[in-house]
Amino acid sequence: MTDPILMDDTAFVLPKLIEAGLREAILKVFPDVDPGVIQLQVCANPKFGDYQCTSVMAIAKKRKLNPREQAQKVLGELELSDIADEVQLAGPGFINIRLKPEAIKRALSKAAQQGGYFIQKTDSPRTAVIDFSSPNVAKPMHVGHIRSTILGDCLARILTLLGHQVVTDNHIGDWGTQFGKLIVGWKQHLDRDALIKDALGELERLYRKLNTACEEDASVLESARKELVKLQQGDEENLSIWNEMQEVSRVQFDKVYQRLGIHFDHTLGESFYNDQLKVVVEDLTEQGIATESQGAKVVFFEDIDGLKDHPALILKSDGGANYTTTDLATIQYRMETWNPDEIIYVTDGRQQLHFKQLFEIFRRWQPDAKVELVHTWFGSILGPDGTPFKTRAGDTIKLNDLLDEAEERAFKAVTEKNPDLDYEISREIARIVGIGAVKYADLLPNRQTDYVFDWDKLLSLSGNTAPYLQYACTRIRSIFRKAALNESEFLKSLGSDAENILELDSEFEKKLVRHLLNFGLVLESVLEDQRPNYLCNYLFELAGHYTSFYENCPVLKSEGSTRNSRLILCSLTRQVLERGLFLLGIETPEKM
């Protein structure tokens, strides 16, 4: 999961330079303040400047000081003369900053030399473990897995790009009561030919068959319980069956992940932690965190609003552990193995109660642990009728089937638009466009809201969609083809002279450039709230600014330095668009 272009740490990133200057000045006035509270925002109204800082107001108010007076003191310490034309105090303590045109040109020139970057790696890297996707063994991945998988991958890509250490862990469901039923089904009803043809489809058939049989016949349910106990005790035959289920499932999962361009550093299922559960329960009991209730071990939260009426079970009355026990063991392992600063769980909103309980229990169990535990939850995918997205027969849609349909619909659109295009090329474009459209449609909404899955909308070449942004990239590439220029060689030939070539006279050029400069700030805001929709909207707005620029500032029809200046802006726009899409996990084709 690496960006194809490596970042140069010497990039001239204006927002970061301003933040550094503000931090130094504010710390001189408030030496004990947490530097993390010092933040820079883009000015909502350009007439006041390019950037704005309101941090001094918040700091002063907290200390019951006059915000404007304190902001004036900060201005006295602030040195931004190399990059700022104006630094003004406004209102009750706003610090407004307007950039020098020369500084903007230098930043653009640096970006042109260094692969279009307007970002800088963090100076305080942290280690983050991201737990996402997490399908269940012996079940096909379905449409419900797509949000966790794509959101988790996006966060991992952005964290990595900004210089953080990332560990991705696919915590698959490979242990539990369902395997007793599956083993009975395997032994009595397995169709080997069907297993070879569609392994997860056959395992799903077995589970449904046995689940129904268990509901109708208590003796079948008892058989399933016995097979599960044998598995848990290490029975050789049952372990062999279980291992085969594991293997065929992972093969199928890997095919889906390969289609989606998803990579995991580790795939440690629930079974990996099985031998650690006893110690977890003993620790919680010895510390008085868990108490016995009706033969089971339970954690109560009588002093916590929202959890008072929801005790957490960590050991069933029959001696079996559950998800909470396993997840506690998982945190313990991750702490000991990777020493993370934060662990991010990406799951649907229905698991909010579970993670509130889990995090509270862990803090009681290991109060000195410095790790931040984060539940990044999301809403549901709905069909056009506003109900959960399913097939016409009412079944859950398999993820592979969804991706197949996306590619087929995209292929139809590609062949209608370019009927003479080579078949293999059309298929490759359809793959990139179809899967990109599904990903973008999932990342575009606020993650905590439900959204309606609409084929026509997500594959549209107009509006806020992946195909629209992909098409914007290919249009820019075509400009260089029409000019008979190799884009990278063109930028390389200009070198540091780009700073002197750049002309930013029109308002359309200025708006485009100022938007490009804010790419890094947007990525940081995505991480702050775990909301990739910020990036989606930034890219859509960037494409809009570029369209206005292109329509009002002729590129190929212009001449000399004006032509070269506008070609630089075209290239930088394409590179930011493509890098932004890359961070969303979306490829861009050469042509569309």
C-alpha positions as CSV (number, residue, x, y, z in Angstrom):
1,M,0.0,0.0,0.0
2,T,2.6,2.6,-1.1
3,D,2.1,5.7,-3.0
4,P,4.0,5.3,-6.3
5,I,5.8,8.7,-5.7
6,L,7.9,9.1,-2.6
7,M,7.7,12.4,-0.7
8,D,10.6,14.8,-0.3
9,D,10.6,16.1,3.3
10,T,12.0,19.4,2.1
11,A,8.7,20.3,0.4
12,F,7.8,24.0,0.8
13,V,4.4,23.4,2.3
14,L,2.9,26.8,3.2
15,P,0.2,25.8,5.7
16,K,2.8,23.8,7.7
17,L,5.2,26.8,7.7
18,I,2.5,29.0,9.0
19,E,1.5,26.5,11.6
20,A,5.2,26.3,12.7
21,G,5.4,30.1,13.0
22,L,2.2,30.3,14.9
23,R,3.2,27.5,17.3
24,E,6.5,29.3,18.0
25,A,4.8,32.6,18.6
26,I,2.0,31.2,20.8
27,L,4.4,29.2,22.9
28,K,6.4,32.3,23.7
29,V,3.2,33.9,25.0
30,F,1.8,30.7,26.6
31,P,4.9,28.5,27.3
32,D,2.8,25.8,29.0
33,V,0.1,25.4,26.3
34,D,-0.3,22.0,24.5
35,P,1.0,22.6,21.0
36,G,-1.7,20.2,19.7
37,V,-4.4,22.9,20.3
38,I,-2.7,25.3,17.9
39,Q,-4.5,24.8,14.6
40,L,-4.8,26.6,11.2
41,Q,-8.0,26.9,9.2
42,V,-8.6,28.1,5.7
43,C,-10.4,31.5,5.6
44,A,-14.0,30.9,4.7
45,N,-14.1,34.4,3.1
46,P,-11.0,35.1,0.9
47,K,-11.4,38.8,1.4
48,F,-10.0,38.3,5.0
49,G,-7.0,36.3,3.8
50,D,-5.9,32.8,3.0
51,Y,-5.6,31.3,6.4
52,Q,-6.9,32.0,9.9
53,C,-6.0,31.0,13.4
54,T,-8.5,31.1,16.2
55,S,-6.5,29.1,18.7
56,V,-5.4,32.1,20.8
57,M,-9.1,33.0,21.5
58,A,-9.7,29.5,22.8
59,I,-6.5,29.5,25.0
60,A,-7.3,33.0,26.4
61,K,-10.9,32.3,27.2
62,K,-9.9,29.1,29.0
63,R,-7.6,31.2,31.2
64,K,-10.1,34.1,31.5
65,L,-7.9,36.5,29.7
66,N,-8.8,39.1,27.1
67,P,-8.5,37.2,23.7
68,R,-7.8,40.2,21.6
69,E,-5.0,41.4,23.9
70,Q,-3.4,38.0,23.9
71,A,-3.7,37.7,20.1
72,Q,-2.0,41.1,19.9
73,K,0.9,39.7,22.0
74,V,1.2,36.7,19.7
75,L,1.3,39.0,16.6
76,G,4.2,40.7,18.2
77,E,6.1,37.4,18.3
78,L,4.9,36.1,15.0
79,E,7.5,36.1,12.1
80,L,6.0,35.2,8.7
81,S,7.5,38.0,6.6
82,D,9.0,35.5,4.1
83,I,5.6,34.0,3.2
84,A,2.9,36.4,4.3
85,D,1.9,39.7,2.8
86,E,-0.5,40.6,5.6
87,V,-1.0,39.3,9.1
88,Q,-3.9,41.0,10.7
89,L,-5.9,40.9,14.0
90,A,-9.6,40.9,13.5
91,G,-12.7,40.7,15.7
92,P,-12.3,39.3,19.2
93,G,-8.9,37.7,18.4
94,F,-8.9,36.2,14.9
95,I,-5.4,36.1,13.3
96,N,-5.8,36.4,9.5
97,I,-2.9,35.6,7.1
98,R,-2.6,36.5,3.5
99,L,0.1,34.7,1.5
100,K,2.7,36.5,-0.7
101,P,2.3,35.7,-4.4
102,E,6.1,34.9,-4.5
103,A,5.6,32.3,-1.7
104,I,2.7,30.7,-3.5
105,K,4.8,30.4,-6.7
106,R,7.7,28.9,-4.8
107,A,5.4,26.3,-3.2
108,L,4.0,25.4,-6.6
109,S,7.4,25.1,-8.1
110,K,8.6,22.9,-5.3
111,A,5.5,20.7,-5.8
112,A,6.1,20.5,-9.5
113,Q,9.6,19.3,-8.8
114,Q,8.6,16.8,-6.2
115,G,5.6,15.0,-7.7
116,G,2.8,17.3,-6.9
117,Y,3.0,17.1,-3.1
118,F,1.4,19.8,-1.0
119,I,1.8,17.8,2.2
120,Q,4.5,17.3,4.8
121,K,5.1,14.2,6.9
122,T,4.2,14.6,10.6
123,D,6.9,15.6,13.0
124,S,5.3,13.4,15.7
125,P,4.6,10.0,14.1
126,R,2.5,7.5,16.0
127,T,1.8,3.8,15.6
128,A,-1.8,2.9,14.8
129,V,-3.3,-0.6,14.6
130,I,-6.4,-0.6,12.3
131,D,-8.9,-3.5,12.7
132,F,-11.2,-3.6,9.7
133,S,-13.1,-5.9,7.3
134,S,-13.3,-8.9,9.6
135,P,-15.4,-11.4,7.6
136,N,-16.5,-14.7,9.0
137,V,-14.9,-18.0,7.9
138,A,-17.3,-20.3,5.9
139,K,-19.4,-17.3,4.8
140,P,-19.2,-15.3,1.6
141,M,-18.3,-11.7,2.1
142,H,-21.4,-9.6,1.5
143,V,-22.2,-6.0,0.8
144,G,-22.1,-5.2,4.5
145,H,-18.4,-5.8,4.5
146,I,-17.6,-3.2,2.0
147,R,-17.9,-0.1,4.3
148,S,-15.5,-1.5,6.9
149,T,-13.1,-2.7,4.3
150,I,-12.9,0.4,2.2
151,L,-13.0,2.9,5.1
152,G,-10.2,1.0,7.0
153,D,-8.0,0.8,3.9
154,C,-8.5,4.6,3.3
155,L,-7.5,5.5,6.8
156,A,-4.4,3.2,6.6
157,R,-3.3,4.8,3.3
158,I,-3.6,8.4,4.7
159,L,-1.9,7.6,8.0
160,T,1.0,5.9,6.1
161,L,1.4,8.8,3.6
162,L,1.6,11.3,6.5
163,G,4.4,9.4,8.1
164,H,2.7,7.3,10.7
165,Q,3.5,3.6,11.4
166,V,0.4,1.6,10.5
167,V,-0.4,-2.1,11.3
168,T,-3.5,-3.5,9.5
169,D,-5.1,-6.5,11.1
170,N,-8.0,-8.5,9.6
171,H,-9.6,-10.0,12.8
172,I,-11.6,-12.7,11.0
173,G,-14.4,-14.7,12.7
174,D,-12.9,-18.2,12.7
175,W,-14.1,-19.6,16.0
176,G,-17.4,-20.1,17.8
177,T,-20.6,-22.1,18.0
178,Q,-21.3,-22.1,14.3
179,F,-18.5,-24.5,13.6
180,G,-20.2,-27.3,15.5
181,K,-23.1,-27.1,13.0
182,L,-20.7,-26.8,10.1
183,I,-18.7,-29.9,11.1
184,V,-21.9,-32.0,11.4
185,G,-22.9,-30.7,7.9
186,W,-19.5,-31.4,6.5
187,K,-19.4,-35.0,7.8
188,Q,-23.0,-35.8,6.7
189,H,-23.9,-33.6,3.7
190,L,-20.7,-32.2,2.0
191,D,-20.8,-32.0,-1.8
192,R,-17.1,-32.1,-2.8
193,D,-17.7,-31.0,-6.4
194,A,-19.7,-28.0,-5.1
195,L,-16.9,-27.2,-2.6
196,I,-14.4,-27.1,-5.5
197,K,-16.6,-25.0,-7.7
198,D,-17.8,-22.5,-5.0
199,A,-16.4,-23.2,-1.6
200,L,-18.1,-20.5,0.4
201,G,-21.4,-21.1,-1.4
202,E,-21.3,-24.8,-0.3
203,L,-20.3,-24.0,3.3
204,E,-23.2,-21.5,3.4
205,R,-25.6,-24.2,2.1
206,L,-24.3,-26.6,4.8
207,Y,-24.8,-24.0,7.6
208,R,-28.3,-23.2,6.5
209,K,-29.2,-26.8,6.3
210,L,-27.9,-27.6,9.7
211,N,-29.2,-24.5,11.3
212,T,-32.7,-25.5,10.2
213,A,-32.2,-29.1,11.3
214,C,-31.1,-27.9,14.8
215,E,-34.2,-25.8,15.1
216,E,-36.4,-28.8,14.2
217,D,-34.5,-31.6,16.0
218,A,-32.9,-31.3,19.4
219,S,-30.7,-34.3,18.8
220,V,-29.1,-32.6,15.8
221,L,-28.4,-29.6,18.0
222,E,-26.8,-31.9,20.6
223,S,-24.6,-33.5,17.9
224,A,-23.4,-30.0,16.9
225,R,-22.5,-29.2,20.5
226,K,-20.6,-32.4,20.8
227,E,-18.7,-31.7,17.6
228,L,-17.8,-28.2,18.8
229,V,-16.5,-29.6,22.1
230,K,-14.4,-32.1,20.2
231,L,-13.0,-29.2,18.1
232,Q,-12.2,-27.1,21.2
233,Q,-10.5,-30.1,22.8
234,G,-8.2,-30.6,19.7
235,D,-9.9,-33.6,18.1
236,E,-7.7,-34.4,15.1
237,E,-10.5,-35.0,12.5
238,N,-12.5,-31.9,13.5
239,L,-9.4,-29.7,13.5
240,S,-8.6,-31.0,10.0
241,I,-12.1,-30.1,8.8
242,W,-11.9,-26.7,10.5
243,N,-8.4,-26.0,8.9
244,E,-9.8,-26.9,5.5
245,M,-12.7,-24.5,6.0
246,Q,-10.2,-21.8,7.0
247,E,-8.1,-22.4,3.9
248,V,-10.9,-22.3,1.4
249,S,-12.4,-19.3,3.0
250,R,-9.1,-17.3,2.9
251,V,-8.6,-18.2,-0.8
252,Q,-12.1,-16.7,-1.5
253,F,-11.4,-13.7,0.8
254,D,-8.1,-13.0,-0.9
255,K,-9.7,-12.9,-4.3
256,V,-12.1,-10.2,-3.2
257,Y,-9.3,-8.2,-1.5
258,Q,-7.2,-8.5,-4.7
259,R,-10.1,-7.1,-6.7
260,L,-10.4,-4.2,-4.2
261,G,-6.7,-3.6,-4.0
262,I,-6.7,-4.2,-0.3
263,H,-3.7,-5.5,1.7
264,F,-3.4,-6.6,5.3
265,D,-0.2,-6.9,7.3
266,H,-1.8,-9.6,9.5
267,T,-4.8,-11.8,9.5
268,L,-5.2,-13.0,13.1
269,G,-8.6,-14.6,13.7
270,E,-10.4,-15.2,16.9
271,S,-8.9,-18.6,17.2
272,F,-5.4,-17.1,17.5
273,Y,-6.4,-15.8,21.0
274,N,-8.2,-18.9,22.3
275,D,-5.4,-20.0,24.6
276,Q,-5.2,-16.5,26.2
277,L,-8.8,-16.2,27.3
278,K,-8.5,-18.1,30.5
279,V,-5.8,-15.7,31.8
280,V,-7.9,-12.7,30.8
281,V,-10.9,-14.0,32.8
282,E,-8.7,-14.8,35.8
283,D,-7.1,-11.3,35.8
284,L,-10.5,-9.6,35.6
285,T,-11.8,-11.8,38.4
286,E,-8.8,-11.3,40.7
287,Q,-8.9,-7.5,40.3
288,G,-12.6,-7.5,41.2
289,I,-13.6,-6.2,37.8
290,A,-15.6,-9.3,36.9
291,T,-18.0,-10.9,39.4
292,E,-20.0,-14.0,39.4
293,S,-23.7,-13.8,38.4
294,Q,-25.9,-16.8,37.9
295,G,-22.9,-19.0,37.3
296,A,-21.4,-16.6,34.7
297,K,-18.6,-14.0,35.0
298,V,-19.9,-10.5,34.4
299,V,-18.7,-6.9,34.5
300,F,-21.2,-4.3,35.7
301,F,-21.1,-0.5,35.0
302,E,-23.3,0.9,37.7
303,D,-21.5,4.2,37.7
304,I,-21.5,4.9,34.0
305,D,-24.4,6.5,32.2
306,G,-25.4,4.5,29.1
307,L,-23.9,1.3,30.4
308,K,-25.7,0.9,33.8
309,D,-28.3,-1.4,32.3
310,H,-25.9,-3.2,30.1
311,P,-23.5,-5.5,32.0
312,A,-20.9,-7.3,29.9
313,L,-20.6,-11.1,29.9
314,I,-17.0,-12.3,29.7
315,L,-17.6,-16.0,30.7
316,K,-20.8,-17.9,30.1
317,S,-22.2,-20.2,32.7
318,D,-21.1,-23.2,30.6
319,G,-17.5,-22.0,30.7
320,G,-17.4,-20.5,27.2
321,A,-15.9,-17.2,26.4
322,N,-17.4,-14.6,24.0
323,Y,-16.5,-11.7,21.8
324,T,-15.7,-9.4,24.7
325,T,-13.2,-11.8,26.2
326,T,-11.6,-12.4,22.8
327,D,-11.4,-8.7,22.1
328,L,-9.7,-8.0,25.4
329,A,-7.1,-10.7,24.7
330,T,-6.6,-9.1,21.3
331,I,-5.9,-5.6,22.7
332,Q,-3.4,-7.2,25.1
333,Y,-1.6,-9.0,22.3
334,R,-1.5,-5.9,20.1
335,M,-0.1,-3.8,23.0
336,E,2.6,-6.4,23.7
337,T,3.5,-7.0,20.0
338,W,3.2,-3.6,18.3
339,N,3.0,-1.1,21.2
340,P,0.5,1.1,19.4
341,D,-0.5,4.7,20.3
342,E,-4.0,4.0,19.1
343,I,-6.1,1.1,18.0
344,I,-8.9,1.9,15.5
345,Y,-11.8,-0.4,15.1
346,V,-13.8,0.1,11.9
347,T,-17.3,-1.5,12.2
348,D,-20.9,-0.7,11.7
349,G,-22.9,1.4,14.2
350,R,-24.7,-1.6,15.7
351,Q,-21.5,-2.5,17.6
352,Q,-21.3,0.8,19.5
353,L,-22.5,-0.7,22.8
354,H,-20.0,-3.6,22.5
355,F,-17.0,-1.2,22.1
356,K,-18.1,1.1,24.9
357,Q,-18.1,-1.9,27.2
358,L,-14.9,-3.2,25.8
359,F,-13.0,0.1,26.1
360,E,-14.3,0.7,29.7
361,I,-13.3,-2.8,30.8
362,F,-9.8,-2.5,29.3
363,R,-9.3,0.9,31.1
364,R,-10.2,-0.7,34.4
365,W,-8.1,-3.8,33.7
366,Q,-5.0,-1.9,32.5
367,P,-5.4,1.7,33.8
368,D,-1.7,2.6,33.0
369,A,-2.0,1.7,29.3
370,K,-1.4,4.8,27.2
371,V,-3.1,3.5,24.1
372,E,-6.1,5.4,22.6
373,L,-9.0,3.1,21.7
374,V,-11.2,4.4,18.8
375,H,-14.4,3.0,17.4
376,T,-14.9,4.4,13.9
377,W,-18.5,3.3,13.2
378,F,-20.6,3.7,10.1
379,G,-24.2,3.5,9.0
380,S,-26.0,1.1,6.7
381,I,-26.2,0.8,2.9
382,L,-29.9,1.1,1.8
383,G,-31.7,0.1,-1.4
384,P,-33.7,2.5,-3.5
385,D,-36.7,1.8,-1.3
386,G,-34.9,3.0,1.8
387,T,-34.6,-0.5,3.4
388,P,-31.4,-2.5,3.8
389,F,-29.8,-3.2,0.4
390,K,-30.6,-6.8,-0.7
391,T,-31.4,-8.9,-3.7
392,R,-34.9,-9.0,-5.2
393,A,-35.3,-12.3,-3.5
394,G,-34.5,-10.7,-0.2
395,D,-31.1,-12.3,0.3
396,T,-28.0,-10.4,1.3
397,I,-26.0,-9.3,-1.7
398,K,-22.6,-11.0,-2.0
399,L,-19.7,-8.6,-2.4
400,N,-18.3,-10.4,-5.4
401,D,-21.6,-10.2,-7.2
402,L,-21.8,-6.5,-6.4
403,L,-18.4,-5.9,-7.9
404,D,-19.3,-8.1,-11.0
405,E,-22.3,-5.9,-11.6
406,A,-20.3,-2.7,-11.2
407,E,-17.8,-3.8,-13.8
408,E,-20.5,-5.0,-16.2
409,R,-22.4,-1.7,-15.9
410,A,-19.2,0.2,-16.4
411,F,-18.3,-2.0,-19.4
412,K,-21.6,-1.2,-21.0
413,A,-21.1,2.5,-20.5
414,V,-17.5,2.4,-21.9
415,T,-18.5,0.4,-25.0
416,E,-21.4,2.8,-25.7
417,K,-19.1,5.8,-25.4
418,N,-16.2,4.2,-27.4
419,P,-17.5,1.3,-29.4
420,D,-14.3,1.0,-31.4
421,L,-12.1,0.6,-28.3
422,D,-10.1,-2.7,-28.0
423,Y,-12.1,-5.3,-25.9
424,E,-9.3,-5.9,-23.4
425,I,-8.7,-2.1,-22.9
426,S,-12.5,-1.6,-22.5
427,R,-12.6,-4.4,-19.9
428,E,-9.7,-2.8,-17.9
429,I,-11.3,0.6,-18.0
430,A,-14.5,-1.0,-16.8
431,R,-12.8,-2.7,-13.9
432,I,-11.1,0.5,-12.8
433,V,-14.2,2.7,-13.2
434,G,-16.7,0.1,-11.8
435,I,-14.9,-0.7,-8.7
436,G,-13.8,2.9,-8.2
437,A,-17.4,4.0,-8.4
438,V,-18.5,1.6,-5.7
439,K,-15.7,2.7,-3.4
440,Y,-16.3,6.4,-3.9
441,A,-20.1,6.1,-3.4
442,D,-19.3,4.4,-0.1
443,L,-16.8,7.0,1.1
444,L,-18.6,10.1,0.0
445,P,-21.4,10.2,2.6
446,N,-20.8,11.1,6.2
447,R,-19.8,7.7,7.5
448,Q,-22.3,7.8,10.4
449,T,-25.3,8.2,8.1
450,D,-27.1,5.5,6.1
451,Y,-26.9,6.0,2.3
452,V,-28.9,4.8,-0.7
453,F,-27.0,2.7,-3.2
454,D,-27.9,4.1,-6.6
455,W,-26.2,2.5,-9.7
456,D,-27.1,5.4,-12.1
457,K,-25.8,8.0,-9.7
458,L,-22.5,6.3,-8.7
459,L,-21.5,5.6,-12.4
460,S,-22.4,9.0,-13.7
461,L,-19.8,11.1,-15.4
462,S,-21.3,14.3,-13.9
463,G,-21.7,15.2,-10.2
464,N,-19.7,14.1,-7.2
465,T,-18.7,10.6,-8.4
466,A,-15.5,8.6,-9.0
467,P,-16.0,8.4,-12.8
468,Y,-16.3,12.3,-12.9
469,L,-13.0,12.6,-11.1
470,Q,-11.3,9.9,-13.1
471,Y,-12.5,11.5,-16.3
472,A,-11.0,14.8,-15.1
473,C,-7.7,13.1,-14.7
474,T,-7.8,11.6,-18.2
475,R,-8.8,15.0,-19.7
476,I,-5.7,16.6,-18.2
477,R,-3.5,13.7,-19.5
478,S,-5.0,14.3,-23.0
479,I,-3.9,17.9,-22.9
480,F,-0.3,16.8,-22.7
481,R,-0.8,14.3,-25.5
482,K,-2.3,17.0,-27.7
483,A,0.7,19.2,-26.9
484,A,3.0,16.2,-27.8
485,L,4.6,16.6,-24.4
486,N,5.7,14.0,-21.9
487,E,4.3,15.4,-18.7
488,S,7.0,14.3,-16.3
489,E,9.8,15.3,-18.7
490,F,8.1,18.7,-19.2
491,L,8.1,19.4,-15.5
492,K,11.7,18.1,-15.1
493,S,12.9,20.4,-17.9
494,L,11.6,23.4,-16.1
495,G,13.2,22.6,-12.8
496,S,13.5,25.5,-10.4
497,D,12.7,27.9,-13.2
498,A,9.0,27.0,-12.8
499,E,8.9,29.6,-10.0
500,N,9.8,32.3,-12.4
501,I,7.5,31.0,-15.2
502,L,4.4,30.8,-13.2
503,E,1.8,33.5,-13.8
504,L,-1.2,33.7,-11.5
505,D,-3.0,36.7,-12.9
506,S,-6.6,35.6,-13.2
507,E,-9.0,34.8,-10.4
508,F,-9.6,31.4,-11.8
509,E,-5.9,30.5,-11.5
510,K,-5.7,32.0,-8.0
511,K,-8.7,29.9,-6.8
512,L,-7.3,26.7,-8.3
513,V,-3.9,27.3,-6.7
514,R,-5.2,28.1,-3.3
515,H,-7.3,25.0,-3.3
516,L,-4.2,22.9,-4.3
517,L,-2.2,24.3,-1.3
518,N,-4.8,23.0,1.2
519,F,-4.5,19.3,0.2
520,G,-2.4,18.5,3.3
521,L,-4.8,20.3,5.7
522,V,-7.7,18.3,4.3
523,L,-5.9,15.0,4.9
524,E,-5.2,15.9,8.5
525,S,-8.8,16.8,9.0
526,V,-9.8,13.4,7.6
527,L,-7.7,11.7,10.2
528,E,-8.9,13.9,13.0
529,D,-12.5,12.7,12.5
530,Q,-11.9,9.5,10.5
531,R,-14.1,11.0,7.7
532,P,-12.9,10.4,4.1
533,N,-15.9,12.4,2.8
534,Y,-13.8,15.5,3.5
535,L,-11.3,14.3,1.0
536,C,-14.1,13.3,-1.5
537,N,-15.6,16.8,-1.3
538,Y,-12.1,18.4,-1.6
539,L,-11.4,16.5,-4.8
540,F,-14.8,17.3,-6.3
541,E,-14.3,21.0,-5.5
542,L,-10.8,20.8,-7.0
543,A,-12.2,19.4,-10.2
544,G,-14.7,22.2,-10.3
545,H,-12.0,24.9,-9.8
546,Y,-10.0,23.2,-12.6
547,T,-12.9,23.2,-15.0
548,S,-13.5,27.0,-14.4
549,F,-9.8,27.6,-14.9
550,Y,-9.6,25.6,-18.1
551,E,-12.7,27.2,-19.6
552,N,-11.5,30.7,-18.9
553,C,-7.7,30.4,-19.2
554,P,-6.8,28.8,-22.6
555,V,-3.9,26.4,-22.2
556,L,-2.9,25.0,-25.6
557,K,-3.9,28.2,-27.4
558,S,-1.8,30.3,-25.2
559,E,1.9,30.8,-25.9
560,G,5.3,31.1,-24.2
561,S,5.5,31.4,-20.4
562,T,1.7,31.7,-20.1
563,R,1.3,28.3,-21.8
564,N,4.0,26.7,-19.6
565,S,2.5,28.2,-16.5
566,R,-0.9,26.9,-17.3
567,L,0.5,23.4,-18.2
568,I,2.1,23.4,-14.7
569,L,-1.2,24.0,-13.1
570,C,-2.8,21.3,-15.2
571,S,-0.2,18.8,-14.1
572,L,-0.3,19.7,-10.4
573,T,-4.1,19.4,-10.5
574,R,-3.9,16.0,-12.1
575,Q,-1.3,14.8,-9.6
576,V,-3.4,15.9,-6.6
577,L,-6.5,14.4,-8.0
578,E,-4.8,11.1,-8.7
579,R,-3.1,11.1,-5.3
580,G,-6.4,11.9,-3.6
581,L,-8.1,9.0,-5.4
582,F,-5.2,6.7,-4.6
583,L,-5.7,7.5,-0.9
584,L,-9.4,6.6,-1.3
585,G,-8.2,3.3,-2.9
586,I,-9.3,4.3,-6.4
587,E,-7.3,3.8,-9.6
588,T,-7.3,6.1,-12.6
589,P,-7.2,4.8,-16.2
590,E,-5.0,6.4,-18.8
591,K,-8.1,7.0,-21.0
592,M,-11.8,6.8,-20.7
